[in-house]
Amino acid sequence: MPNYQLSMPNAQLPIINAQCPITNYQCPMPNAQFPMPNYQLPMINLKSKIPHLKSPKLMLLLLTALILGINACAAPQETQKNKLAEDLKTAQQSNSTLTLNKVTLEQANEKGETFWKVNSKNAVYSKDQKIVNVQKPVGKLFQDGKEIYDIQGETGQVFQEGNQVFLKGNIVATDLKNGVVLRGNELEWRPKEDVLVVRNNLTGQNKQVTASAKEARVFSRAKRMELFGSVVANVKDPILQLRTEHLVWFVEQQKVHSDQPTQIDRYKDKTVTDSGFADKVDVDLKTKIATLTQNAQLMPSDPPLQIESSLMSWNFPAQIVVSPGPVKIFHRVEKVTMTGDVGRGDLDKKIFYLTGNVVGIGEKRESQLNTDRVTWYLTNQTFDAEGNVVYKQLNPVFNLTGPRAAGELKNQTVIVKGDGAGGQVVTEFVPDEKKGILDSR
Protein backbone atom coordinates (compact mmCIF):
# COMPACT_ATOMS: atom_id res chain seq x y z
CA MET A 1 0.00 0.00 0.00
CA PRO A 2 1.44 3.44 -0.81
CA ASN A 3 2.22 6.02 1.87
CA TYR A 4 -0.73 8.19 2.78
CA GLN A 5 -0.53 11.78 4.05
CA LEU A 6 -3.02 13.47 6.31
CA SER A 7 -2.98 17.26 6.62
CA MET A 8 -4.50 18.48 9.87
CA PRO A 9 -3.80 22.23 10.52
CA ASN A 10 -4.80 22.21 14.16
CA ALA A 11 -4.01 18.62 15.06
CA GLN A 12 -2.26 17.89 18.31
CA LEU A 13 -0.22 14.76 18.83
CA PRO A 14 -0.50 13.59 22.43
CA ILE A 15 1.68 10.65 23.22
CA ILE A 16 0.39 9.06 26.41
CA ASN A 17 -3.08 7.93 27.43
CA ALA A 18 -4.76 9.18 24.25
CA GLN A 19 -8.40 8.10 23.82
CA CYS A 20 -9.95 7.04 20.56
CA PRO A 21 -13.76 7.49 20.54
CA ILE A 22 -14.33 5.98 17.08
CA THR A 23 -16.38 2.75 17.25
CA ASN A 24 -18.17 2.45 13.94
CA TYR A 25 -17.73 4.16 10.62
CA GLN A 26 -20.62 4.68 8.22
CA CYS A 27 -20.76 6.28 4.78
CA PRO A 28 -24.21 7.79 4.26
CA MET A 29 -23.71 9.29 0.77
CA PRO A 30 -21.41 8.85 -2.22
CA ASN A 31 -19.60 12.20 -2.01
CA ALA A 32 -19.49 12.70 1.73
CA GLN A 33 -16.71 14.93 3.16
CA PHE A 34 -15.08 14.22 6.46
CA PRO A 35 -13.67 17.35 8.13
CA MET A 36 -11.34 16.74 11.08
CA PRO A 37 -10.19 20.18 12.32
CA ASN A 38 -9.30 19.24 15.89
CA TYR A 39 -8.89 15.47 15.76
CA GLN A 40 -6.17 14.21 18.11
CA LEU A 41 -3.93 11.49 16.76
CA PRO A 42 -2.56 9.22 19.49
CA MET A 43 0.96 7.97 18.95
CA ILE A 44 2.53 6.28 21.98
CA ASN A 45 1.18 4.06 24.78
CA LEU A 46 -2.33 4.27 23.39
CA LYS A 47 -5.42 3.24 25.26
CA SER A 48 -8.47 2.71 23.05
CA LYS A 49 -12.13 2.24 23.88
CA ILE A 50 -12.42 -0.22 21.00
CA PRO A 51 -12.31 -3.80 22.34
CA HIS A 52 -9.08 -5.65 21.56
CA LEU A 53 -7.48 -2.50 20.02
CA LYS A 54 -4.37 -2.06 22.16
CA SER A 55 -1.51 -1.13 19.83
CA PRO A 56 -0.54 2.05 17.96
CA LYS A 57 -0.21 -0.12 14.87
CA LEU A 58 -3.87 -1.09 14.88
CA MET A 59 -4.92 2.47 15.62
CA LEU A 60 -2.93 3.78 12.68
CA LEU A 61 -4.40 1.06 10.45
CA LEU A 62 -7.87 2.03 11.57
CA LEU A 63 -7.25 5.68 10.75
CA THR A 64 -5.80 4.74 7.37
CA ALA A 65 -8.75 2.53 6.64
CA LEU A 66 -11.09 5.32 7.67
CA ILE A 67 -9.51 7.73 5.20
CA LEU A 68 -9.60 5.15 2.44
CA GLY A 69 -13.21 4.39 3.22
CA ILE A 70 -14.22 8.02 2.64
CA ASN A 71 -13.02 7.88 -0.94
CA ALA A 72 -14.94 4.65 -1.48
CA CYS A 73 -18.31 5.91 -0.31
CA ALA A 74 -19.78 5.74 -3.80
CA ALA A 75 -19.36 1.96 -3.85
CA PRO A 76 -21.97 -0.42 -2.44
CA GLN A 77 -21.62 -1.05 1.27
CA GLU A 78 -20.78 -4.74 0.92
CA THR A 79 -18.13 -4.01 -1.72
CA GLN A 80 -16.68 -1.32 0.53
CA LYS A 81 -16.38 -3.74 3.44
CA ASN A 82 -14.45 -6.21 1.29
CA LYS A 83 -12.15 -3.45 0.02
CA LEU A 84 -11.55 -2.18 3.57
CA ALA A 85 -10.59 -5.65 4.74
CA GLU A 86 -8.11 -5.98 1.89
CA ASP A 87 -6.57 -2.55 2.61
CA LEU A 88 -6.22 -3.36 6.31
CA LYS A 89 -4.40 -6.56 5.48
CA THR A 90 -2.12 -4.76 3.01
CA ALA A 91 -1.33 -1.92 5.46
CA GLN A 92 -0.53 -4.36 8.20
CA GLN A 93 2.12 -5.95 6.00
CA SER A 94 3.59 -2.62 4.82
CA ASN A 95 5.91 -0.01 6.28
CA SER A 96 3.51 2.87 5.86
CA THR A 97 4.21 6.31 7.26
CA LEU A 98 1.89 9.12 8.28
CA THR A 99 2.72 12.79 7.61
CA LEU A 100 1.18 15.58 9.70
CA ASN A 101 1.45 19.33 9.17
CA LYS A 102 1.65 21.98 11.91
CA VAL A 103 1.44 19.59 14.84
CA THR A 104 2.29 19.66 18.53
CA LEU A 105 4.06 16.68 20.09
CA GLU A 106 3.85 16.33 23.85
CA GLN A 107 5.04 13.76 26.37
CA ALA A 108 4.37 13.30 30.10
CA ASN A 109 5.56 10.90 32.77
CA GLU A 110 3.48 8.53 34.88
CA LYS A 111 2.65 11.39 37.24
CA GLY A 112 1.22 13.43 34.41
CA GLU A 113 4.13 15.89 34.47
CA THR A 114 5.12 17.12 31.03
CA PHE A 115 8.57 16.09 29.78
CA TRP A 116 8.57 18.12 26.61
CA LYS A 117 6.36 19.88 24.10
CA VAL A 118 7.47 20.40 20.50
CA ASN A 119 5.70 22.31 17.74
CA SER A 120 6.64 21.20 14.25
CA LYS A 121 5.95 22.52 10.76
CA ASN A 122 5.91 18.96 9.50
CA ALA A 123 6.02 15.59 11.29
CA VAL A 124 6.40 12.11 9.79
CA TYR A 125 5.55 9.11 11.96
CA SER A 126 7.18 5.80 11.11
CA LYS A 127 5.57 2.74 12.68
CA ASP A 128 8.50 0.39 12.42
CA GLN A 129 11.17 2.81 13.64
CA LYS A 130 8.88 4.12 16.37
CA ILE A 131 10.06 7.68 15.94
CA VAL A 132 8.64 10.94 14.66
CA ASN A 133 10.80 13.00 12.30
CA VAL A 134 10.03 16.70 12.65
CA GLN A 135 10.88 19.77 10.59
CA LYS A 136 11.59 23.24 12.03
CA PRO A 137 10.90 22.11 15.62
CA VAL A 138 10.30 24.78 18.26
CA GLY A 139 9.36 23.83 21.79
CA LYS A 140 9.91 23.68 25.52
CA LEU A 141 11.56 21.18 27.83
CA PHE A 142 10.25 20.49 31.32
CA GLN A 143 11.63 19.19 34.60
CA ASP A 144 9.34 18.29 37.50
CA GLY A 145 6.47 19.77 35.54
CA LYS A 146 8.12 23.18 35.15
CA GLU A 147 9.42 24.80 31.97
CA ILE A 148 13.21 24.99 32.05
CA TYR A 149 14.37 25.40 28.42
CA ASP A 150 13.20 26.92 25.18
CA ILE A 151 14.58 24.95 22.21
CA GLN A 152 14.61 25.13 18.43
CA GLY A 153 16.40 23.55 15.49
CA GLU A 154 16.18 22.66 11.82
CA THR A 155 15.17 18.99 12.12
CA GLY A 156 14.60 16.50 14.87
CA GLN A 157 13.52 13.07 16.04
CA VAL A 158 11.11 12.23 18.84
CA PHE A 159 11.31 8.66 20.11
CA GLN A 160 8.05 6.81 20.60
CA GLU A 161 8.98 5.65 24.08
CA GLY A 162 9.14 9.30 25.04
CA ASN A 163 12.56 9.07 26.68
CA GLN A 164 14.57 11.13 24.20
CA VAL A 165 14.35 14.09 21.88
CA PHE A 166 17.00 14.84 19.23
CA LEU A 167 17.33 18.08 17.29
CA LYS A 168 19.86 18.92 14.59
CA GLY A 169 20.98 22.07 12.78
CA ASN A 170 21.17 25.64 14.15
CA ILE A 171 20.31 24.58 17.69
CA VAL A 172 19.32 27.27 20.19
CA ALA A 173 18.55 26.23 23.77
CA THR A 174 17.78 28.93 26.34
CA ASP A 175 17.76 28.29 30.09
CA LEU A 176 14.64 30.09 31.29
CA LYS A 177 15.96 30.50 34.84
CA ASN A 178 19.53 31.76 34.50
CA GLY A 179 19.50 33.08 30.94
CA VAL A 180 22.29 30.88 29.56
CA VAL A 181 21.94 30.46 25.79
CA LEU A 182 23.48 27.36 24.18
CA ARG A 183 24.03 27.06 20.43
CA GLY A 184 25.27 24.12 18.42
CA ASN A 185 24.35 21.65 15.71
CA GLU A 186 22.97 18.78 17.83
CA LEU A 187 20.72 18.65 20.89
CA GLU A 188 19.67 15.66 22.97
CA TRP A 189 17.18 15.75 25.84
CA ARG A 190 17.04 12.79 28.24
CA PRO A 191 14.57 13.87 30.93
CA LYS A 192 14.77 10.72 33.04
CA GLU A 193 18.52 11.25 33.36
CA ASP A 194 18.08 14.99 33.93
CA VAL A 195 20.55 15.86 31.19
CA LEU A 196 20.43 18.18 28.21
CA VAL A 197 23.29 17.66 25.73
CA VAL A 198 24.32 20.20 23.09
CA ARG A 199 27.28 19.38 20.89
CA ASN A 200 29.06 20.12 17.62
CA ASN A 201 30.33 23.72 17.39
CA LEU A 202 28.96 24.46 20.83
CA THR A 203 28.87 27.96 22.28
CA GLY A 204 27.24 29.13 25.49
CA GLN A 205 26.90 32.50 27.11
CA ASN A 206 25.24 34.63 29.75
CA LYS A 207 26.01 38.04 31.25
CA GLN A 208 29.25 36.82 32.88
CA VAL A 209 30.77 34.14 30.66
CA THR A 210 31.04 33.23 26.99
CA ALA A 211 32.30 29.70 26.34
CA SER A 212 32.97 27.30 23.49
CA ALA A 213 33.59 23.55 23.56
CA LYS A 214 32.89 20.33 21.71
CA GLU A 215 30.01 19.39 24.00
CA ALA A 216 27.94 20.68 26.90
CA ARG A 217 25.91 18.63 29.37
CA VAL A 218 23.43 20.53 31.52
CA PHE A 219 21.98 19.02 34.71
CA SER A 220 19.01 21.14 35.75
CA ARG A 221 18.42 19.64 39.21
CA ALA A 222 22.11 19.74 40.12
CA LYS A 223 22.30 23.27 38.68
CA ARG A 224 25.52 22.71 36.81
CA MET A 225 26.81 22.66 33.26
CA GLU A 226 29.79 20.58 32.16
CA LEU A 227 31.82 21.52 29.08
CA PHE A 228 34.02 18.96 27.34
CA GLY A 229 36.76 19.13 24.71
CA SER A 230 38.86 22.18 23.77
CA VAL A 231 37.04 24.36 26.27
CA VAL A 232 37.60 28.11 26.05
CA ALA A 233 35.76 30.27 28.58
CA ASN A 234 35.95 34.07 28.47
CA VAL A 235 35.02 35.94 31.65
CA LYS A 236 33.88 39.52 31.20
CA ASP A 237 34.80 40.96 34.63
CA PRO A 238 37.66 40.66 35.27
CA ILE A 239 38.71 39.99 31.69
CA LEU A 240 39.96 36.42 31.80
CA GLN A 241 40.27 33.46 29.47
CA LEU A 242 40.33 29.86 30.73
CA ARG A 243 41.49 27.00 28.50
CA THR A 244 41.08 23.36 29.47
CA GLU A 245 39.53 20.04 28.42
CA HIS A 246 36.81 19.90 31.08
CA LEU A 247 35.07 22.78 32.82
CA VAL A 248 32.14 22.71 35.24
CA TRP A 249 30.06 25.88 35.34
CA PHE A 250 27.86 26.45 38.40
CA VAL A 251 25.82 29.25 36.89
CA GLU A 252 23.68 30.18 39.90
CA GLN A 253 26.64 30.02 42.30
CA GLN A 254 28.72 32.08 39.87
CA LYS A 255 31.62 29.64 39.98
CA VAL A 256 33.62 27.59 37.49
CA HIS A 257 35.73 24.54 38.26
CA SER A 258 38.14 22.41 36.28
CA ASP A 259 39.65 19.10 37.35
CA GLN A 260 41.93 19.05 34.30
CA PRO A 261 45.12 21.07 33.61
CA THR A 262 43.97 24.62 33.00
CA GLN A 263 45.53 27.89 31.87
CA ILE A 264 44.16 31.27 32.94
CA ASP A 265 45.16 34.42 31.09
CA ARG A 266 44.32 37.88 32.38
CA TYR A 267 43.92 40.63 29.81
CA LYS A 268 44.28 44.38 29.81
CA ASP A 269 43.64 46.31 26.60
CA LYS A 270 43.52 43.00 24.72
CA THR A 271 47.01 42.10 25.95
CA VAL A 272 47.86 39.25 28.32
CA THR A 273 49.29 40.71 31.54
CA ASP A 274 49.33 37.60 33.76
CA SER A 275 49.07 33.85 33.20
CA GLY A 276 48.27 31.07 35.62
CA PHE A 277 48.48 27.27 35.30
CA ALA A 278 47.36 24.40 37.52
CA ASP A 279 46.08 20.83 37.42
CA LYS A 280 42.87 22.02 39.09
CA VAL A 281 41.32 25.47 39.02
CA ASP A 282 38.38 27.12 40.76
CA VAL A 283 37.23 30.64 39.92
CA ASP A 284 34.67 32.48 42.02
CA LEU A 285 33.11 34.96 39.60
CA LYS A 286 31.44 36.84 42.43
CA THR A 287 34.50 37.45 44.62
CA LYS A 288 36.80 37.41 41.56
CA ILE A 289 39.28 35.06 43.19
CA ALA A 290 40.90 32.04 41.53
CA THR A 291 42.27 29.06 43.43
CA LEU A 292 45.02 27.07 41.71
CA THR A 293 45.71 23.56 43.03
CA GLN A 294 48.44 21.04 42.23
CA ASN A 295 51.44 22.17 40.19
CA ALA A 296 50.16 25.72 40.43
CA GLN A 297 52.13 28.38 38.62
CA LEU A 298 51.58 32.10 38.15
CA MET A 299 53.56 34.27 35.75
CA PRO A 300 52.83 38.00 36.03
CA SER A 301 54.48 40.26 33.46
CA ASP A 302 55.05 43.14 35.88
CA PRO A 303 56.93 42.26 37.99
CA PRO A 304 58.38 39.51 35.76
CA LEU A 305 58.00 36.59 38.18
CA GLN A 306 57.40 32.87 38.08
CA ILE A 307 55.53 31.79 41.22
CA GLU A 308 55.18 28.07 41.96
CA SER A 309 53.27 26.28 44.70
CA SER A 310 50.97 23.33 45.31
CA LEU A 311 48.18 25.72 46.26
CA MET A 312 47.68 29.43 45.76
CA SER A 313 44.85 31.94 45.55
CA TRP A 314 44.83 34.81 43.08
CA ASN A 315 42.73 37.86 43.91
CA PHE A 316 42.23 39.65 40.60
CA PRO A 317 40.96 43.08 41.77
CA ALA A 318 43.53 43.41 44.58
CA GLN A 319 46.30 41.63 42.63
CA ILE A 320 47.15 39.66 45.77
CA VAL A 321 48.66 36.17 45.56
CA VAL A 322 48.60 33.95 48.67
CA SER A 323 50.20 30.54 49.09
CA PRO A 324 49.46 28.77 52.41
CA GLY A 325 52.08 26.12 51.61
CA PRO A 326 55.62 25.96 50.29
CA VAL A 327 56.18 28.54 47.57
CA LYS A 328 58.96 29.38 45.12
CA ILE A 329 59.37 32.78 43.48
CA PHE A 330 61.78 33.33 40.63
CA HIS A 331 62.59 36.76 39.20
CA ARG A 332 62.96 36.03 35.50
CA VAL A 333 65.14 39.09 34.78
CA GLU A 334 67.39 39.37 37.84
CA LYS A 335 67.71 35.57 38.22
CA VAL A 336 66.98 35.68 41.95
CA THR A 337 65.00 32.92 43.65
CA MET A 338 63.17 33.02 47.00
CA THR A 339 61.47 30.06 48.68
CA GLY A 340 59.52 29.75 51.92
CA ASP A 341 56.93 27.70 53.80
CA VAL A 342 54.27 30.39 53.33
CA GLY A 343 54.09 33.29 50.90
CA ARG A 344 52.01 36.36 50.16
CA GLY A 345 52.58 38.79 47.31
CA ASP A 346 51.19 42.19 46.38
CA LEU A 347 51.68 42.43 42.63
CA ASP A 348 50.53 46.05 42.44
CA LYS A 349 53.01 47.20 45.10
CA LYS A 350 55.57 44.64 43.90
CA ILE A 351 56.30 43.29 47.38
CA PHE A 352 56.49 39.66 48.52
CA TYR A 353 56.41 38.36 52.10
CA LEU A 354 57.87 34.92 52.87
CA THR A 355 57.78 33.09 56.19
CA GLY A 356 59.40 29.88 57.45
CA ASN A 357 62.64 28.33 56.21
CA VAL A 358 63.22 31.15 53.76
CA VAL A 359 66.02 30.67 51.26
CA GLY A 360 67.12 33.33 48.79
CA ILE A 361 69.60 32.60 46.03
CA GLY A 362 71.25 35.03 43.62
CA GLU A 363 72.25 32.94 40.61
CA LYS A 364 74.43 35.64 38.97
CA ARG A 365 76.94 35.82 41.81
CA GLU A 366 76.24 32.60 43.70
CA SER A 367 75.06 34.14 46.95
CA GLN A 368 72.51 32.64 49.36
CA LEU A 369 70.36 33.96 52.19
CA ASN A 370 68.70 31.80 54.88
CA THR A 371 66.30 33.33 57.40
CA ASP A 372 62.95 32.89 59.18
CA ARG A 373 61.14 35.79 57.49
CA VAL A 374 61.85 38.06 54.57
CA THR A 375 60.23 41.01 52.83
CA TRP A 376 61.29 41.22 49.20
CA TYR A 377 60.95 44.58 47.41
CA LEU A 378 60.84 43.64 43.77
CA THR A 379 61.13 47.13 42.31
CA ASN A 380 64.71 47.69 43.50
CA GLN A 381 65.50 44.05 44.39
CA THR A 382 66.22 44.81 48.06
CA PHE A 383 65.12 42.71 51.03
CA ASP A 384 64.66 42.85 54.79
CA ALA A 385 65.33 39.59 56.64
CA GLU A 386 64.55 38.80 60.25
CA GLY A 387 65.35 35.79 62.43
CA ASN A 388 68.33 33.45 62.23
CA VAL A 389 69.92 35.17 59.27
CA VAL A 390 72.70 33.31 57.47
CA TYR A 391 74.28 34.88 54.40
CA LYS A 392 76.76 32.95 52.25
CA GLN A 393 78.77 34.26 49.36
CA LEU A 394 81.23 32.55 47.05
CA ASN A 395 82.83 35.56 45.38
CA PRO A 396 84.54 36.61 47.63
CA VAL A 397 84.00 33.72 49.99
CA PHE A 398 82.53 34.52 53.41
CA ASN A 399 79.65 33.60 55.75
CA LEU A 400 77.62 36.07 57.78
CA THR A 401 75.12 35.33 60.58
CA GLY A 402 72.94 37.52 62.74
CA PRO A 403 69.38 38.30 63.90
CA ARG A 404 68.55 40.72 61.07
CA ALA A 405 69.81 41.70 57.63
CA ALA A 406 69.05 43.95 54.69
CA GLY A 407 70.54 44.27 51.23
CA GLU A 408 70.53 43.05 47.67
CA LEU A 409 71.25 39.54 46.53
CA LYS A 410 71.82 40.50 42.90
CA ASN A 411 74.92 42.64 43.62
CA GLN A 412 76.02 41.09 46.96
CA THR A 413 75.37 44.16 49.09
CA VAL A 414 74.30 43.00 52.56
CA ILE A 415 73.91 44.75 55.91
CA VAL A 416 73.61 42.50 58.96
CA LYS A 417 72.41 43.96 62.27
CA GLY A 418 72.06 42.88 65.86
CA ASP A 419 68.67 42.87 67.49
CA GLY A 420 69.56 45.18 70.42
CA ALA A 421 68.95 42.38 72.90
CA GLY A 422 72.33 40.75 72.84
CA GLY A 423 72.07 39.15 69.43
CA GLN A 424 75.53 39.00 67.89
CA VAL A 425 76.76 39.29 64.32
CA VAL A 426 79.38 36.73 63.30
CA THR A 427 81.40 37.11 60.13
CA GLU A 428 83.68 34.57 58.49
CA PHE A 429 85.67 36.21 55.69
CA VAL A 430 88.10 34.63 53.22
CA PRO A 431 90.28 37.25 51.48
CA ASP A 432 90.10 37.37 47.70
CA GLU A 433 91.54 39.62 45.04
CA LYS A 434 88.09 40.33 43.70
CA LYS A 435 86.10 43.08 45.32
CA GLY A 436 83.30 42.29 47.76
CA ILE A 437 81.18 44.63 49.78
CA LEU A 438 80.35 43.84 53.38
CA ASP A 439 78.98 46.09 56.09
CA SER A 440 78.14 44.44 59.43
CA ARG A 441 76.91 45.86 62.69
N, C-alpha and C positions, 0 to 999 in steps of 0.2 A: 504494500500500500504506500502511496507517495506521502511525503511530509505535508501536513496540513498546518496552516497558520490561522490564528484567531486574533483579531485586533479588538482590544477592549480598552478604550481611552481611560476609563476611570477604574479599571479593575485593580483590586488589591490582592496580594498573594500571601495570605497567612500561611504559616508553616506548621503550626501545632494545633491540634484539637479543632480543625476545621470541620464544619458540619455540611452535609450535602442533603438538601431537602427533596431532591428529585426522586420520585418513586415510579411514576409512569409517564411515558411520553405519548402524546396523541397528535395526529396531523389532521385538523378538521377541514382543510381546503387545499387545493392544488398549489396555490402560489402564496402560501402563508409566509410571513416574515417573523423572525424571532429576535427581537431586540434584547440585548443583555447589557444595559449600561452599568450596572453596579454589581454584576455577578462576581462572587469571590471564588477563586480557583484554589482549592487546597493542594498542597504539594508534599508535605512531609508529615509522618505520623498521623495519618488521616483517621478519623472516626466517622463512619457513615451510618445513617439511619436505615439504609437498605440492607436487608438481611443477607449475610454471607459476603458482603462487600467490605473487605478489610484492608485492601492494599491500594497504594497510589496507582499501581498499574491498571487495576480494574477501573478505578475512578477515571483515569485518563481515557481508557477505552470507551467508557460510557459517554464521556463528553464528546469524543470523536464520533462515536456512533450517532449521538444526538445531532451533531452538526451535519453529518452525512444524511441523516433521516430527513432534515428540513428540505434538502434539495430533491428528495425523492417523494415529496408529498403528492405529486401528481399521479403516482403509480397506485394501483390497487393496494389495499391494506395488506392482504396476504402476501403479495409479491414483495412489498416493502419489508415485511418481517423476514422473509427468506434472504433478501439482500442484506439486511442489517446483520443477520447471523453470520453471513459470509464475510462481511467487513470486519466484524468483531474477531473472527478467527484469524483473518489476515493481519489485522493490527497487532494481535497478541504475538504473532510470530515475527513481527517486524521490529525495527529499531526507530520507530517514529519519534519525531521531536515536536514540541509545541512552542510557537513563538508568540510572545505577548508584547504589546507596545505600551509605554508609559505606565509602568507597574511599580508597586511598592512591595518589597520583600521584607518580612519581619520574622524574628525568631525570639522565643521566650524560653525560660527554663521551667522546671517542674513546679516552681513556686509562682509562675506567672510573671516573673520579672523579665523585662525585655533585654535580650542580648545585643541586638542590633536592628537597625531599620535602614533599608537601602532603597532609594528611588532610582529607577533606571529608565532610560529612553527606550531600551529594547532588551528583552530577556528571552533566552532560548532554554527550554527545559528538556534535558535529555534523560529518558527513563533509565537506560542501562548504566550510564555514568553517574547517575544520581547527583548531578550538579546543575546549577543554573548559570549560564554564561550571560553576563550583563554588559551593556554598552553605556558609556557616560554615567557611571554610578556616582550618586551623591547621597550621603546619608549620615547617620549618627551611630556611635557605639555607646553601649551602656555597661555600667558595672553596679551591681546591687540595685538595679532598677533606676539608676540615675544616669543622665547623659554626661559623658566624660570627654568624648571627642567628636568633632565634625570631620568627615572624611570625603574625599573625592578622588577620581582617577579617570583614566580613559576606558579601560575594560576591567572586568572582574569575574570571579567565580564564587558562587555561594554553594557550599556543600549541603546536601540534603539532610545529613544528620544534624546540621545546625551548629557544628562545633568550630567551624572555621569560615573565614571570609578572606579572599584574596583579591587585591586590586593591583593593576599594572598601568604604568604610563602616567607621567605628570602627577604623581601622588602629592596631595596636600592633606595633612592631618593636624588639626588644631586642638590643643588641650584647652578645654573650656574653663578650667579652674585657674591654671597658672599662666596661660597665654603662650606657651611654647608652641611654635609652628614647625612641624617636620615636613620636609620635602624629599622626594626620592622617586624611584621608578618601580618599586614593589612595596606592597603593604600586606601584612598578614595579621589577622585578629583571631586570637585563641582565648575566648572569654573564660573558659573553665580553668585555664592556666594563668589567667590574669596577666597576659602579655600581649602587647602590641609591637609588631616588628616592622620597621621600615628600613629598606636596604637599597643598594645600588645608587650611587651618586647622592648619598644622604647629606642633607644639611638640616640644622636645627638652630632656632634662635628664640630669644626673648629679650627683655630690656637690658639684661646684664651680660649675656653670653651669646656668641655666634659660633657654632661648631660644625665640623664636617668629619665624616667617617665612612667606613664601608657599610656599617650596619648600626642601627639603634634598637634597643629593646626597652620598652617602657612598662613598668609595673605600677599600676595605678594605686593598688592598696598599699604597697610598700613605699609609694611616693618617691620612686627613684627611676632614673634613666641610665642605661648602660650603653656606652659607645664602644665599638670594636673596630680595629683595623685602621691604621694610618690616621689616628685621631688628631685633629688640630682644633683647639678651642681658643677663641679670642675673647678676652675679658675687656669690657669697656672702661671700667674704673676700679682700680688703676689699669692702665693699658698694658695688658699682659698677653702672651701667647704660650699655651701649653701644647706640647707634642708628645704623644705616647701611643701605645697600642691598645690600651684599655682605660677608659675613664668613666667613673660613676658620677652622675650629676644629681644631687639632691636639691631639686629646684626650690621647694618650699623652704628648706633650711638654708638656702643660699650657700651651699658648699659643693665642692668637687673633690673627688678622691681618685687616686690612681695607685694600683698595686703593681704596676709595671714601671720599668725605668722611664723617667719623665724629664723633659727639659722645659724650663720656664725662662722666657725672655721678657724683660721689661723694656718698654719703649718710651722714648721721649722725642717728639718731633720726627716720628717715623724711623728713629735710629735706636738700635739696641744699646742700652746703657748698662744693664746688668743681666747675667745669665746664671741660672741655678740648675743643678742636676741632682737626682736622687733615685734610688730604687722604688721608693714610695713617696707620694706627695699628697698633701691635703691643703686645700686653699679655702679659707673662710672668706666668702665674697662680702660678707657684712662687716667684719672687723678688718678685712683687707690684710690678713696675715697668712703666710704660707708656712707649713711645717714640712721639712725635708727629712726623711728617715732612711737610714742605711746607705752608706757610700755617698753621703750628702756633700755637695760641693757648690760653692757660690763664687762667682767671678765678677765683681764690680769693675767697671772701667775707670772710675775715679773715686777713691784711689785704686790703682791697678793691683788688686790682690787676688789671691786664690785661697779661699777658706775651705777647709775640709773638716768634717766631723761625722759621727754616726747619727747625730740628731741636731738639728738647728731650726730655729724659727726666724722668719724674715718678715718684719713689719714694713710694708711698702710705704705708707704715708710718713712714718717717722724715720725710715731708713735705718732701723735698728736690727742688728743680727745678734741672736743669743744662742749659745750652745751650752746646755747643762752638763755635757760630758766632754771628754778629751777633744781638743780642737787644735788644728794646725793652720797657721796663717803665713802665707808666703808673699812677699812683695816682689812682683814680677820684674820690676825695673832695678831696684836696689839690691836684689838677691839676698834679702834678709828674711830669716824664718823665725817665727815665734810659736812655741807650743805651750799648752797648759791643760790642767784638769777641767777648767771651766773658762768660758770666754764670753765677752760681750763687746760688740762693736757699734760705734755710731758712725755710719758712713757719711753723713752730712758734715759732721765736725771732724771726721777723719781721725778718730781716736779709738784705740782698742784697749780693753782691760782684761788681763789674764790673771788667773788665780790658781795656785797649787801646782807644785813641781814645774815651774816655768823654766823653759830653756829657750834662749835666743842665740841664733848663730848667724854670723856675718860671713857669707861664703867668699866674698872678694878677698878678705884679709885673714880668714881663718881665725876668727875670734868667737868666743862663746860666753854667754851669760847664764848663770843658774840663780834662781831666786824663788821666793814664795809668791810674790805678787809683782806685777809690772803694769805700768801705764805706758802705752806706745803711741807717740804722737807722729802720725804718718806723714804729715805735711813737711816737717823738717827732719824726720827720721830720728828724733831724740826719744829717750825713755827715762822713766823714773822707776827704780826697783826698790823693793822693801822686803826685808826678812831673809836672813841667811844668804847674802849675796856672795857669789863666787864668780869672778871674771877671769877668763883664761885667754891668753893671746900667744900666737906662735911667731909673730914677726913685729917687734922683738919678743922673745919668749919671757913671759912672767905670769904669775898667778896673783890674784888680788881678792881678799875676802873682807867682809864687813857687814854691818846691819843694813846699810842703805847705799844706793849708788844712783848716779845719773850720767847720761852721756849719749854717745852715738856708736852703734856697732859698725856702721859702714866705713867710718874713718878712724876707728880705734881711739876715740876720745872718751875717757871714762873718769868720772869723779866719784870716789868712794868716801862715805862719811860715817862717823860714829853716830850712835843714837842718843848721846847725852846722858846715858844711864850706865856708863861703864863699858859699853860695847866697843871693842877694839877693831882697828883696821890692821890687817896683816898683809904685807906685800912680799912676794918672792920675785926677784928681778934677775934676769940673766942678761948681761951686757951683750950688745950686738952693734955692729957698725951701722946698721940701718936705723933710721930715726923712729922713735916711738914716743908717744905723748902719754904721760901719766901724772895725775894730780890726785894725791890722797890726803885725807884729813881724818 
